[in-house]
Amino acid sequence: MTLHKGISLYPGLGMPLDEMLRRLDEAAGLGVDRLFLSFHIPETDPAAFDRQVAPLLSRARELGLATVGDLVPGKPVPADLTSLRLDDGFTPEAVAALQRDYPDRTLVLNASAVTEDQLEALQKAGVDFAKVEALHNFYPHPHTGISVPYFLKQNALLRQYGIPVGAFVASQAGKRGPLQEGLPTLEQDRHRSVSIGARQLAALGAGTLYIGDDGPSREELQALCRLEEGVLELTLEVFQWRPYHDILATHVYETRPEEAEEVIRTANSRALWKGVDIPEIPFRRCHPGDVTLDNDRYGRYAGELEICKTELPADKRVDVLGRIPAEEQFLLQYLTGGKKFRFRPVARLTR
């Protein structure tokens, strides 16, 4: 399954069309492949919306982006809109009719609110779920974003019907009005970076990751587009860049199927590091989030790479290569058995 990345733009909310087109071009150039638009935000200027939406959709089509738009019953469907998000007011029969009328479009359900009864009703009405996706809401009002357990429950429900799910992260660089409090799906992501929020959503099973706000920075777009399907990226803070950090940065590791109590073990690291001269680094006590590599003193375990879950005693056989920053250590809970991950080393630590 491809991991899709998207941005959001809001015609009629004050941003000039030229700026929206520039942002669209920039995002597409970095690897974004989806655009989200909303057709029923109360603060929208209807006349400005009508002037801006068609050029935006036309440019997105030229760039090869899929476009998702919130629809309202009774409103016309723009020709260049590839995915129709159905929020309130659509009966199962109306959804089935919409799919018959627009067989080349993808229908997008509200992943945050859909129920099993509604999915069963859609199925009975003849809706083809092979042409259906789901997208969670974003939540402008602080403290109203959904929880991780609820997010997982909804995703599991939709997965039973073979429906892929998308969600939103908030920008910290350019928040959309009128509240300017961020537009995340998960409340806990409201003040997190795009990079961390998107990595969490991907680890939780979201297949499409949108930045909900319309003013993300280039750095936020780059962080979003750097994500790989099925591979969790972890920042590794190091004391000093050394040659072995180049090896760390170029490999994808996989966790062992059995989960150790005190460390996260890798299944393929010894083979990857075989033949590499592993220097002995002055040893010290290991802290949670430390990344360690067994040196030649450990015999046949030399090259085993681990991430500490807890405090461990100093060991001359174990080199500490760096540490996962505190704000990212919660991501380690998603490295269960058989998961892939990679490092992005940065020189930040001081002794």
C-alpha positions in Angstrom: 0.0 0.0 0.0 1.4 3.4 -1.0 1.6 6.0 1.8 -0.1 9.1 0.4 0.7 12.7 1.5 -1.6 15.7 1.1 -2.0 19.4 1.8 -5.1 21.4 2.4 -6.2 24.7 0.8 -9.3 26.7 1.5 -10.6 28.9 -1.3 -12.7 31.8 -0.1 -10.9 32.1 3.3 -8.6 35.0 2.4 -5.5 33.5 0.9 -5.0 34.9 -2.6 -5.3 32.5 -5.5 -1.8 33.1 -6.7 -0.4 32.1 -3.2 -2.6 29.0 -3.2 -1.3 28.0 -6.6 2.3 28.6 -5.5 1.8 26.4 -2.5 0.2 23.7 -4.6 3.1 23.7 -7.1 5.7 23.7 -4.2 4.0 20.7 -2.5 3.6 18.7 -5.6 7.3 19.3 -6.4 8.3 17.9 -3.1 6.2 14.7 -3.5 2.7 15.6 -2.2 0.1 13.7 -4.2 -3.2 14.8 -2.7 -5.1 18.0 -2.1 -8.0 18.5 0.4 -10.6 21.2 -0.1 -13.6 22.0 2.0 -16.9 23.1 0.4 -18.8 24.1 3.6 -16.7 26.2 6.0 -19.1 28.8 7.6 -16.5 31.6 7.3 -16.0 31.1 3.6 -16.7 34.0 1.2 -19.0 32.3 -1.4 -18.0 34.6 -4.3 -14.3 34.2 -3.6 -14.7 30.5 -3.3 -16.4 30.3 -6.7 -13.6 32.3 -8.3 -10.8 30.2 -6.8 -12.0 26.6 -6.6 -12.0 25.8 -10.4 -8.4 27.1 -11.0 -7.2 25.2 -8.0 -8.7 22.0 -9.1 -7.5 22.5 -12.7 -3.9 23.0 -11.5 -4.1 20.0 -9.2 -5.3 17.9 -12.2 -2.3 19.2 -14.3 0.0 18.2 -11.5 -1.5 14.7 -11.2 -2.8 15.2 -7.7 -5.9 13.4 -6.4 -8.4 16.0 -5.0 -10.7 15.4 -2.0 -13.6 17.7 -1.4 -16.2 17.9 1.4 -19.6 17.9 -0.3 -23.0 19.1 0.8 -26.2 17.4 -0.5 -27.7 19.2 -3.5 -24.5 21.1 -4.4 -23.0 20.4 -7.9 -19.9 18.2 -8.1 -16.9 19.9 -9.8 -15.6 18.1 -12.8 -12.0 18.0 -11.6 -12.8 16.7 -8.1 -11.5 13.1 -8.0 -12.7 12.1 -4.5 -16.0 13.0 -2.9 -16.1 13.2 0.9 -19.6 12.5 2.2 -20.1 14.0 5.6 -23.7 14.7 6.9 -26.9 14.3 5.0 -26.2 11.3 2.7 -28.5 8.3 3.0 -27.1 4.8 2.0 -29.3 5.0 -1.1 -28.0 8.4 -2.0 -24.4 7.2 -1.6 -25.1 4.2 -3.8 -26.7 6.5 -6.4 -23.7 8.9 -6.2 -21.4 6.0 -6.9 -23.5 5.0 -10.0 -23.6 8.6 -11.2 -19.9 9.1 -10.8 -18.2 5.7 -11.3 -14.8 7.3 -11.9 -14.7 9.0 -8.5 -13.7 7.7 -5.1 -16.2 8.1 -2.3 -14.7 9.2 1.0 -16.5 8.4 4.3 -16.1 10.3 7.5 -13.8 8.0 9.4 -14.3 9.7 12.7 -18.1 9.3 12.8 -19.0 6.3 10.7 -20.6 3.3 12.6 -20.8 -0.4 11.9 -24.6 0.0 11.3 -23.9 2.6 8.6 -21.3 0.5 6.9 -23.7 -2.5 6.9 -26.5 -0.3 5.4 -24.1 1.0 2.7 -23.2 -2.6 1.9 -26.9 -3.6 1.6 -27.5 -0.6 -0.6 -25.0 -1.9 -3.1 -22.1 0.4 -2.4 -18.8 -1.0 -3.8 -16.2 -0.6 -1.0 -13.4 -1.2 -3.5 -14.1 2.4 -4.6 -14.4 3.8 -1.1 -11.9 5.4 1.3 -12.3 7.1 4.7 -10.9 10.3 6.1 -11.0 11.4 9.7 -12.1 14.9 10.7 -9.8 17.6 11.8 -10.7 19.6 15.0 -10.2 23.4 15.0 -11.4 23.8 18.6 -8.7 23.0 21.2 -9.3 20.0 23.4 -11.9 18.4 20.9 -9.6 16.2 18.8 -10.1 12.5 19.1 -8.1 10.1 21.3 -5.7 7.4 20.1 -7.9 4.5 21.3 -10.9 5.9 19.5 -8.8 6.5 16.3 -7.6 2.8 16.5 -11.2 1.6 17.1 -12.5 3.4 14.0 -9.6 2.3 11.8 -10.1 -1.3 12.8 -13.8 -1.1 11.9 -13.0 0.4 8.5 -10.3 -2.2 7.9 -12.8 -5.0 8.4 -14.5 -3.6 5.2 -11.3 -3.1 3.3 -11.5 0.7 3.5 -8.2 2.6 3.7 -8.1 5.6 6.2 -6.5 9.1 6.1 -6.1 11.7 8.8 -4.8 15.2 9.5 -1.8 16.7 11.3 -1.5 20.4 12.4 1.0 22.8 11.0 3.0 24.7 13.6 4.2 27.3 11.0 1.0 28.5 9.4 -2.3 27.8 11.2 -5.7 28.4 9.4 -8.2 30.9 10.8 -10.4 31.8 12.3 -9.2 30.2 15.5 -5.6 29.5 14.4 -5.3 26.7 16.9 -4.2 24.0 14.4 -6.2 21.4 12.5 -5.3 17.9 13.8 -7.3 14.7 14.0 -5.7 13.6 17.3 -5.8 16.1 20.1 -2.4 15.1 21.3 -0.9 16.2 17.9 -2.2 19.7 18.1 1.1 21.1 19.3 3.4 18.5 17.9 5.6 19.0 14.8 4.3 17.8 11.4 7.1 15.3 11.4 6.2 13.6 14.7 2.5 13.8 14.2 2.6 12.3 10.8 4.9 9.5 11.9 2.5 8.6 14.7 -0.5 8.6 12.3 1.4 6.3 9.9 2.4 4.0 12.8 -1.2 3.9 13.8 -2.3 2.7 10.4 -3.3 5.9 8.4 -2.6 5.4 4.7 -3.0 9.1 3.8 -1.5 11.9 5.8 -2.7 15.5 5.3 -1.5 18.7 6.8 -4.8 20.3 7.8 -3.7 23.9 8.0 -3.1 25.8 4.8 0.2 27.6 5.7 2.8 24.8 6.3 6.5 25.7 5.9 8.7 24.1 3.3 10.5 22.3 6.1 7.1 20.8 7.3 6.3 19.7 3.7 9.7 18.1 3.4 9.3 16.3 6.7 5.9 14.9 5.5 7.3 13.8 2.1 10.3 12.1 3.7 8.0 9.4 5.3 8.2 5.9 3.8 5.4 3.3 3.8 5.9 0.8 6.6 9.2 2.4 7.9 9.2 4.5 11.1 11.9 7.2 10.9 13.6 8.0 14.2 15.8 11.0 14.9 19.1 10.0 16.5 20.9 12.7 18.4 24.7 12.0 18.5 27.6 13.6 20.3 29.8 13.7 17.2 29.3 12.5 13.6 31.5 9.5 13.0 31.8 7.2 9.9 29.5 4.5 11.4 26.7 7.0 11.6 26.7 6.9 7.7 26.0 3.2 8.0 23.3 3.8 10.5 21.6 6.3 8.2 21.6 4.1 5.1 20.0 0.9 6.5 16.5 -0.1 7.3 16.2 -2.2 10.4 13.5 -4.7 11.5 12.6 -5.6 15.0 12.7 -9.2 16.1 9.4 -10.9 16.3 9.7 -11.7 20.1 9.7 -8.5 22.2 12.4 -8.2 24.9 11.5 -6.5 28.2 14.3 -4.0 28.4 15.4 -3.3 24.9 14.1 -3.2 21.3 16.2 -5.8 19.4 16.8 -5.8 15.6 16.6 -8.9 13.5 19.1 -8.0 10.8 21.7 -5.8 12.3 24.5 -8.3 12.9 24.5 -9.2 9.2 24.5 -5.6 8.2 27.4 -4.7 10.4 29.4 -7.9 9.6 33.0 -6.9 8.5 32.6 -3.3 9.7 35.2 -2.1 12.2 33.2 -1.1 15.3 35.3 1.1 17.5 34.9 0.9 21.2 33.4 4.1 22.4 34.0 5.1 26.1 31.2 3.2 27.8 28.6 4.7 30.1 25.3 3.8 31.7 22.4 3.5 29.2 19.3 5.6 29.4 15.8 5.1 27.9 16.0 6.0 24.2 19.7 5.3 23.9 20.7 3.4 20.7 23.4 0.9 21.3 25.7 -1.3 19.2 27.5 -4.4 20.6 31.3 -4.2 19.8 33.8 -7.1 19.3 34.0 -7.8 23.0 30.5 -9.3 22.7 31.8 -12.1 20.4 29.2 -13.4 18.0 26.7 -10.7 19.1 29.0 -8.0 17.7 26.9 -5.7 15.5 23.6 -6.2 17.4 21.8 -2.9 17.4 19.3 -2.2 20.2 17.2 0.7 21.5 17.0 0.9 25.3 13.5 0.9 26.9 14.8 1.4 30.4 18.0 2.4 32.4 20.7 -0.2 32.0 24.2 -0.5 33.6 27.4 0.5 31.7 29.0 -2.4 29.8 32.4 -2.3 28.0 30.9 -4.6 25.3 28.2 -2.1 24.4 28.7 1.2 22.6 26.2 4.0 22.9 25.7 5.6 19.5 23.2 8.3 20.4 19.8 8.9 21.8 16.2 9.2 20.4 15.1 12.7 21.6 12.7 12.8 24.5 9.8 14.1 22.4 10.1 11.2 20.0 10.5 8.4 22.5 6.8 7.7 22.7 7.1 6.5 19.1 9.1 3.5 20.3 5.9 1.9 21.5 5.0 1.3 17.9 8.2 -0.8 17.3 6.5 -4.1 18.1 7.7 -7.4 16.5 8.4 -7.3 12.8 8.3 -3.5 12.4 10.8 -1.6 10.2 12.5 1.6 11.1 15.5 3.8 10.2 17.5 6.5 11.7 18.2 10.1 10.8 21.3 11.1 12.8 21.8 14.7 13.8 24.6 16.2 15.9 22.8 17.7 18.9 24.0 16.0 22.1 26.7 17.5 24.4 28.6 15.5 26.9 
